[in-house]
Amino acid sequence: MPRSAPLPVVLVPGGITPVRPSYAPLLQELDGEIEPLLKDLEVYAADEPPVNYSVQLEVDGLERAVDAAGLDAFHLVGYSGGGAVCLAFAAQHPGRLRSLAMFEPANVPGQWGPGEREDHPELVTDLVGLPDHEMLAEFTRRHLRPGVEPPAPPPGPPPDWMVKRPAGLRAMIQAFQTDVTDREGLRRCAFPVYIGYGLLTGEYMVRRVQLLAGLLPNLWIEAYPGIHHFGPPQRTQPARYAAALRQFWARAEGGRAGSTTGGDTGYAA
């Protein structure tokens, strides 16, 4: 039986690690199965975040990248801040996506409802005003469940790109608060959506996933024991994540042939 053509998959990283090292273990698992387009965040395109940086700037940058690659329709994969960008892109351009897969998106696009601000640990008073090294450490700690130890920094000197991260994270935090994306656009996303989250991440992520479950009509939710926001499965459990994505993409491709319907929300542990 002839092998299927590689799937067009666009991958967007979180706000800390660039796209290539972020997804390297997953790409090794999926070698030959996908045609990947690696898209770094616009917030790090220069030495400093762009003036008037916004979620819309990221959405526009993603659109330019897929247009330049000649991708009319594709599978989109995002993590953390990149997952938030992917959600905003989906709300604005639902016809471009075959599917959307995310691990712990950092924000639900659009104007926040009552209580949503409290579910952003990075917005606790004075976090963004801390010195860079303290800000990164506190940012990490606040996203974990009580008693969970933050990950140890890798050995050796920090990579050159790390110097941009505090300013970039501050810019993204501000952009999420002022995002004007119409989140009602998510209700028009008939394609399958996959959201994974770690059981060691703070309780706020469960509420964020529940919020998205009320907006996205064709959603699959999967919980990952033993990992948290800063140990995403594309790095820490790439074989399991690859297997989940293969099954998910097969479902999405089948849906394009008319074999699935919307209104399907699944849960797996």
C-alpha positions as CSV (number, residue, x, y, z in Angstrom):
1,M,0.0,0.0,0.0
2,P,1.6,3.4,-1.0
3,R,2.6,5.7,1.9
4,S,0.4,8.7,2.4
5,A,1.9,12.1,1.5
6,P,3.3,14.0,4.5
7,L,0.7,16.3,6.2
8,P,1.3,20.0,6.1
9,V,1.8,21.0,9.8
10,V,2.7,24.5,11.1
11,L,4.3,24.5,14.6
12,V,4.4,27.6,16.9
13,P,6.4,27.6,20.2
14,G,5.7,29.1,23.6
15,G,7.2,32.3,24.9
16,I,10.5,30.9,26.2
17,T,12.1,28.4,23.8
18,P,12.4,29.0,20.1
19,V,10.4,26.7,17.8
20,R,13.2,24.4,16.6
21,P,14.5,23.2,20.0
22,S,11.0,23.3,21.4
23,Y,9.7,20.7,18.9
24,A,12.9,18.8,18.0
25,P,12.0,15.6,19.9
26,L,8.5,15.5,18.4
27,L,9.8,16.2,14.9
28,Q,12.1,13.2,15.3
29,E,9.2,11.0,16.2
30,L,7.2,12.3,13.2
31,D,10.0,12.3,10.7
32,G,8.7,11.6,7.2
33,E,5.1,11.8,8.3
34,I,4.6,15.6,8.2
35,E,5.9,18.5,6.2
36,P,6.6,20.9,9.0
37,L,6.7,24.7,8.8
38,L,8.4,26.1,12.0
39,K,7.1,29.5,12.9
40,D,8.8,31.5,15.6
41,L,7.0,34.3,17.5
42,E,7.0,37.8,16.1
43,V,7.8,39.2,19.5
44,Y,11.4,37.9,19.1
45,A,11.9,38.9,15.5
46,A,14.2,41.8,16.6
47,D,16.3,42.5,19.7
48,E,13.3,44.2,21.4
49,P,9.6,43.5,21.1
50,P,7.9,45.5,18.3
51,V,6.5,48.8,19.2
52,N,2.7,48.4,19.9
53,Y,3.1,44.6,19.9
54,S,-0.2,42.8,19.9
55,V,-1.8,39.4,19.4
56,Q,-3.0,40.7,16.0
57,L,0.7,41.3,15.0
58,E,1.3,37.6,15.7
59,V,-1.8,36.5,13.8
60,D,-0.7,38.6,10.8
61,G,2.8,37.2,11.0
62,L,1.5,33.6,11.0
63,E,-0.7,34.4,8.0
64,R,2.3,35.8,6.1
65,A,4.3,32.7,6.8
66,V,1.7,30.2,5.6
67,D,1.0,32.3,2.6
68,A,4.7,32.4,1.7
69,A,4.8,28.7,2.0
70,G,1.9,28.2,-0.3
71,L,-0.3,26.6,2.4
72,D,-4.0,27.1,1.7
73,A,-5.1,24.7,4.5
74,F,-2.9,23.0,7.1
75,H,-2.8,21.5,10.6
76,L,-1.7,24.0,13.2
77,V,0.1,23.0,16.5
78,G,0.9,25.5,19.3
79,Y,2.1,25.6,22.8
80,S,1.6,28.2,25.6
81,G,1.9,31.7,24.1
82,G,2.0,30.1,20.7
83,G,-1.2,28.2,21.5
84,A,-2.9,31.5,22.3
85,V,-1.7,32.9,19.0
86,C,-3.1,29.8,17.2
87,L,-6.5,30.2,18.9
88,A,-6.6,33.8,17.7
89,F,-5.7,32.8,14.2
90,A,-8.3,30.1,14.2
91,A,-11.0,32.6,15.4
92,Q,-10.1,34.9,12.5
93,H,-9.3,32.3,9.7
94,P,-11.2,29.1,10.5
95,G,-11.3,28.2,6.8
96,R,-7.5,27.8,6.7
97,L,-7.3,25.0,9.2
98,R,-7.6,21.3,8.9
99,S,-7.1,21.0,12.6
100,L,-5.7,22.8,15.7
101,A,-3.7,21.0,18.4
102,M,-2.4,22.8,21.5
103,F,-0.7,22.1,24.8
104,E,-1.8,24.6,27.6
105,P,-2.6,27.8,25.6
106,A,-1.5,30.8,27.6
107,N,-4.7,32.8,26.9
108,V,-8.2,32.5,25.4
109,P,-8.4,35.3,22.8
110,G,-10.6,38.3,23.2
111,Q,-12.0,40.3,26.0
112,W,-11.8,38.5,29.3
113,G,-15.0,37.6,31.2
114,P,-15.5,37.8,35.0
115,G,-12.8,36.0,36.9
116,E,-10.5,35.4,33.9
117,R,-7.9,37.9,35.0
118,E,-7.5,35.9,38.3
119,D,-6.7,32.8,36.2
120,H,-3.5,34.4,34.9
121,P,-0.9,33.8,37.5
122,E,1.6,36.1,35.8
123,L,-0.7,39.1,36.6
124,V,-0.3,38.8,40.3
125,T,0.9,42.2,41.6
126,D,4.3,43.4,40.6
127,L,5.5,40.3,38.7
128,V,6.3,42.3,35.5
129,G,8.2,44.9,37.6
130,L,10.7,42.4,39.1
131,P,14.3,42.2,37.8
132,D,14.6,39.9,34.9
133,H,16.0,36.8,36.7
134,E,13.5,37.1,39.5
135,M,10.7,37.6,37.1
136,L,11.5,34.4,35.1
137,A,11.8,32.4,38.3
138,E,8.5,33.7,39.8
139,F,6.7,33.4,36.5
140,T,7.7,29.7,36.5
141,R,6.7,29.0,40.1
142,R,3.3,30.6,39.8
143,H,2.2,28.3,37.0
144,L,2.8,25.1,39.0
145,R,0.5,23.4,41.5
146,P,1.6,24.0,45.2
147,G,4.4,21.7,46.1
148,V,5.6,21.1,42.6
149,E,9.3,21.9,42.2
150,P,10.2,24.2,39.3
151,P,12.5,22.6,36.6
152,A,16.2,23.0,37.1
153,P,17.9,25.2,34.5
154,P,20.0,23.3,32.0
155,P,23.7,23.0,32.7
156,G,26.1,25.6,31.2
157,P,25.6,29.2,30.2
158,P,22.1,30.3,29.0
159,P,21.7,30.4,25.2
160,D,22.0,33.8,23.5
161,W,18.3,34.0,22.8
162,M,17.4,33.8,26.5
163,V,18.3,37.5,27.0
164,K,15.2,38.5,25.0
165,R,12.7,36.4,27.0
166,P,11.9,38.8,30.0
167,A,11.0,41.7,27.7
168,G,9.1,39.3,25.3
169,L,7.1,37.8,28.1
170,R,6.2,41.2,29.5
171,A,5.0,42.2,26.0
172,M,2.9,39.1,25.6
173,I,1.3,39.5,29.0
174,Q,0.3,43.0,28.1
175,A,-0.9,41.9,24.6
176,F,-3.2,39.2,26.1
177,Q,-4.9,41.8,28.4
178,T,-5.6,44.2,25.5
179,D,-6.5,41.6,22.8
180,V,-9.6,42.5,20.8
181,T,-10.1,39.2,18.9
182,D,-13.7,38.2,18.7
183,R,-13.7,34.9,20.6
184,E,-17.1,34.1,19.2
185,G,-15.2,33.2,16.1
186,L,-14.1,30.1,17.9
187,R,-17.7,28.8,17.8
188,R,-17.3,28.7,14.0
189,C,-14.3,26.4,14.1
190,A,-15.9,23.2,12.9
191,F,-12.5,21.4,12.4
192,P,-11.2,19.1,15.2
193,V,-9.3,20.8,18.1
194,Y,-7.0,19.0,20.5
195,I,-6.0,20.4,23.9
196,G,-3.6,18.7,26.2
197,Y,-2.7,19.9,29.7
198,G,-0.4,18.6,32.5
199,L,-1.8,17.5,35.9
200,L,1.1,19.3,37.7
201,T,0.2,22.7,36.2
202,G,-1.8,25.1,38.3
203,E,-5.6,24.7,38.7
204,Y,-6.1,27.8,36.5
205,M,-5.4,25.6,33.4
206,V,-8.3,23.3,34.1
207,R,-10.6,26.3,34.2
208,R,-9.1,27.6,30.9
209,V,-9.7,24.3,29.2
210,Q,-13.3,24.3,30.5
211,L,-13.8,27.8,29.1
212,L,-12.5,26.6,25.7
213,A,-14.8,23.5,25.9
214,G,-17.7,25.9,26.0
215,L,-16.5,27.7,22.8
216,L,-15.1,25.1,20.5
217,P,-17.6,22.7,18.9
218,N,-15.3,19.8,18.0
219,L,-12.9,19.4,20.9
220,W,-10.7,16.6,22.3
221,I,-9.2,17.1,25.7
222,E,-6.3,15.0,27.1
223,A,-4.7,15.2,30.5
224,Y,-1.0,14.3,30.9
225,P,0.0,12.9,34.4
226,G,3.4,13.8,35.8
227,I,4.1,16.9,33.7
228,H,3.5,20.6,33.9
229,H,3.5,23.8,31.8
230,F,7.3,23.9,31.6
231,G,7.8,20.2,30.6
232,P,5.4,20.0,27.6
233,P,4.9,16.7,25.9
234,Q,6.6,17.6,22.7
235,R,9.8,17.6,24.7
236,T,9.1,15.3,27.7
237,Q,6.8,12.7,26.2
238,P,7.3,13.0,22.4
239,A,6.3,9.4,21.6
240,R,3.0,9.7,23.4
241,Y,2.3,13.2,21.9
242,A,3.2,12.0,18.5
243,A,0.8,9.0,18.8
244,A,-2.0,11.3,20.0
245,L,-1.4,13.7,17.1
246,R,-1.4,10.8,14.6
247,Q,-4.8,9.7,15.8
248,F,-6.1,13.2,15.9
249,W,-4.8,14.1,12.4
250,A,-6.3,10.9,11.0
251,R,-9.6,11.9,12.5
252,A,-9.3,15.4,11.0
253,E,-8.4,14.1,7.6
254,G,-11.3,11.7,7.8
255,G,-13.6,14.6,8.6
256,R,-12.5,16.4,5.5
257,A,-13.8,13.4,3.6
258,G,-17.1,13.8,5.5
259,S,-16.7,10.9,8.0
260,T,-16.9,13.0,11.2
261,T,-19.3,15.6,12.6
262,G,-19.0,18.6,14.8
263,G,-20.3,18.9,18.4
264,D,-17.9,16.2,19.7
265,T,-16.1,16.8,22.9
266,G,-13.9,14.0,24.2
267,Y,-11.9,13.5,27.4
268,A,-9.0,11.2,28.0
269,A,-6.7,10.7,31.0
